[in-house]
Amino acid sequence: QVQLVASGGGLVQPGGSLRLSCAASGSISSDNTMGWYRPAPGKQRELVAVSSSGGSTNTANSVQGRFTISRDNAKNTVYLQMSSLKPEDTAVYSCYVRTWSRGNANDFWGQGTQVTVSS
């Protein structure tokens, strides 16, 4: 199994910054994808940003230029640097990892970390 521990959330004023971290442990394939999701109106969740172990990234249009995803493959840790935060960024940010076993994808979710943007 895989465990994910997220941290770094909190209360910040509009225009401020936060850095989220998510560390994965357990049976994680060297080929994996890690990232962050948050709830969205009409959806269960929306992608914020994901990063593959090969180096590719995908970031939602709504946060491009403000959020940057990075990772440390040796530590199986993914980071989300959030800048120029807006009240609409307020959400529980869930950490995610997709790992592979015998050709099958397995998705795991962390407990989430609350980000509140408010003056």
HUGI-V312125 format. One line per field, one symbol per residue. ss: DSSP state (A for helix, B for strand, O for the rest). phi: phi as a letter, one per 30 degrees, with the letter a starting at -180 (. if undefined). psi: psi as a letter, one per 30 degrees, with the letter a starting at -180 (. if undefined). Layout:
ss->???
phi->???
psi->???
This chain:
ss->OBBBBBBOOBBBOOOOOBBBBBBBBBOOOOOOBBBBBBBBOOBBBBBBBBBBOOOOBBBOOOOOOOBBBBBBAAAOBBBBBBOOOOAAAOBBBBBBBBBBBOOBBBBBBOOOBBBBBOO
phi->.bcbbcajdlcbdejdbbbcbbccbjdcddcbbbabbbdbeibdabdcabbcddjdbbbdedbeiccbcbacddchbcbbdcbhdcedddadccdbbcbbbhicdbcbbddibdcbcac
psi->lkkkjklflakllkfalljkkjkklaiklejlklaklllkkflelkkeklklfffllkkkeffkfekkklljefghkkljjklhkleffkljkkkkkklkkhfkkkkkkaflkkkkjk.
